[in-house]
Amino acid sequence: MKKTREIAIAGLLILLIFAFAENTLYSQGIRGERPPLRERIFFGGDLGLQFGTITNIEIAPLVGVWLLPRVAIAAGPEYRYYAQKHFGGTNIYGGRAYTQLVLIQDINNIIPAGLHLGLFLHAEDELLNLESRTPFWVNNQVTTDRFNINTFLVGGGVSQPMGRRSALNIIALWALNDPYGLYRSPDIRVSFTF
């Protein structure tokens, strides 16, 4: 837990340094006018489907805002239906909030290969509510009907622009703390924002 806290603090400090540098560029007039809030707000989310021995259906809409041209924050609810053959299923719900830091907005400016991809870092805090009666969770010693777990995930991704304000994102995340075995690292997500 102490190592997780140290990593989270280091990530936050890096984010603050980038935010301060970007804000300084705006205040000195090096960057243009900051766009109005309605142009910086974005929507999107994940839709996950897995069928077979394990069934996993996930719906996670989100709303976010670009604080700076390279820094975004977003949050939203999350719902999952998880089932294993012969064990039944369970409903998982909760929410998550994340921060993204864009490292490269268009890789074609660095390597002219005709690929217009962006690269970003992603840090996410997720709070989920699970049923304790199900046999899926490792180390489950909870006696109440439902219990909460808080997971911190970090990673990076690739963003493919699909228009002026929309993008398809592929993200690989590693869980820094996963006491109940909810994630297989890396957790690969495909999301869409507009």
N, C-alpha and C positions, 0 to 999 in steps of 0.2 A: 504494500500500500504506500510505503514511503517513497519507493522508486517511482510509482505512478504519479504521485504528487509532484516530485521533482521534475519529471518529464512535462507534466501539465504546466508548471510554473515556467520552465524554460521556453515552452512553446508560446505561452502568453507573452513573455518578454520579447521574443522575436517578433511576434505580431504587433506589439506596441511600438517597437523600433520602426518597423515598416510603416505603420500608421502615422507615426510622428514625422518620418521623412516625407511621406506623401502629402501630409497636411502642410508641411513647411513649403513644399513646392507650390501648393495652391496659394498660400499666404504671400509668397514672394512674386506671384504673378507669372511664374514659370509655366504652370499649367493653366488651361483655360478656365472658364466659369464652371463651377460645379453644377451638374444637371439637377433639375428640380426633383423632389422626392418621388413624385409619381413616375418618373422615368427610371428611377433606381430600384423600385420595388419589382420583385419577380415572384412567380409562382411555379410550382412543379411538384415533383415527387417521384416515388418508386412504386412499381407494381411488380411483385414477384410471384411466380407460379412454379411449383415443382410437384410432380406427381410420380407415384411409384410406390416402393416400399415405405418411403417417407413422403408425406404430403405436406407442403408448406405453401400457404397462400398469404401474401403480404400486401397491404395497402398502406401507403404512407405519404399523404399529401403534405405540402409545405408552402410557407410564404417566407420571403426573405427580402433583404435590402442590401444594396451595395453601399457600404459605408464610405469606401474610397474606390477608385477605379480597379484596384487589385485586391480589395478585402470585402468579403461578403459574410453576412450572418443570416441564418434561417432557422426556423423552428416549425414543428407541426406534430399532429397526432400520428399514432401508428397502431395498426391492428394486424394480428397474425392468427391464422388457424394452423395448428401444427398437429399432425397425426402420424403414428407409426402403425404399420400392419400388426395386428394381434394385440395392440395396447390401447387403441382408442385415440381420441383427439383432445385437444385443449385450446382454449382461447387465450391469447396473449394481447394485452393492450397497454398503451403508455404514450410516451412522447419523446421527442429528441430535439436537440438544438445543436447547431454546428457552426463552425467558422471555416471559410475557405480563403486561402491566400494564393493568388495567381502568380506563379513564378514566370511563366512565359505566356504572353497573350496570343502570339501567332508564331509557331515554330518556323514557318516559311521565311520570316524575317532573318532568322539565324542560319537555317539550312534551306536554301531555295530549291525545294524538291516538289513544289506544288501541293504540299500538305498544309492545310490551315488548321492545325490543332493547337490547343492551349494545354499547358501543364499546370497543375495546382496541387497544393498541400491541403489536407482536410483533417480537422479535429472535431470529434463529436462526443457529446455526452447524452446518454440514453437512459431513461428510466422506464422500466417495464414492470407490469403486474402479471404474475403467473399463478396458476393453480398449483397447490402443493400436493394434491391427491394423486397426480399423475406420476408414472414411473420414469419419466424422461430425464429428470434433472439429476445430475451427479451431485453428491454431497448434500442432498436435501434432508435437512433435519428440522424443518419448519413444521409447527403443529397447527397453525391457522389454516383456513381454507385457501387463502391467497396471500402472496407475499410480493414485495417489491425488490427488484435488483437494479443497481446502478452500474452501467458499464461505460468505460471511456475507450473510444476507438480513435486510432490515428492512421493516416495513410496518405495516399495521393491518387491522382487521377488524370485522365485525358479528357478534354472537352472538344467536341466537334461542333462548331457553329452550324446552325440550321436556318439561319435568317438573321435579321438585325438584332433581335433580342432573345432568340431561342437557341438552345444547345442540347446536344445529347452528351451525357457524361458517363464515363466508365470509371469506377472508383474501386480501389483495393484498400481494405481496412483491416487493421490488426487490433484485436481486443487486448488492452493492457491489463484488464482484470476481467476474468470470466469464470467465477467460482462454480457456476452451474452448468458449464459446458454448452452454452447456447450457440457459440460461434465456432466455426472451423476457420482458422487463420490461413490465408487471408479470406475475408468475406468480400466477395465480388458483387458490386451493385451497378445496375444500369439505371440512370435517372434522366429525366427530361425537365428542363426549365424553360420558361417563356416569360 
